[in-house]
Structure formats: structure tokens, C-alpha cells
Amino acid sequence: MTNKEILKKQIVFRSMHRGTKEMDLLLGNFVKKHIEEFSDTELKDLQQIVFLEDEILQKWYFETDSKIYIPETKVSKMLKNFKP
């Protein structure tokens, strides 16, 4: 198994085992839909996102806290526009 395949498996697992059902569904569906199209760099961006705490991601995704900053990358833009 290559390092890229291992990284993909880690991302898939973490995206579906979050702690809150809402984030399991949001991130899990997003990752399942897009993981195969991401480059190595984009996978690393995604890895950083999925390892953030649920509360931070929820506030960022639903724009309930303007102080939360997540770097603007192709992956974060795709996630922000994703509707499960």
C-alpha cells in the first residue's frame, strides 16, 4: 500500500468518525464524493481540515463565528460549497 493510499484511508476514517453525527455526515459524504480526484497537496489540505475539532468546523461551515479562519484552498472552498 502506498503512502497516498494510507493517507486516503486515514482521511476517510476520520471524516466518518468525528464525534457529532452532523459532521460525520457532512465530512463523510464530502470525502467519499471527492477523495479520488484530489492531488497529494489537496489531500494534505483535506487532512488538516478533517483533524480540526467539530465545533470549529461547524462554526466555519455555517458561518456562526467570523473569528474562525480556515486557509482558503481549493479543498476548503469545495467543502464550504458542498451540500450533502
Buried (B, 14 or more C-beta within 10 A) or exposed (E): EEEEEEBBEBBBEBBBEBEEEBBBBBBBBBBEEBBEEBEEEBBBBBBBBBEBEBEBBBBBBEEEEEEBEBEEBEBBEBBEEBEE
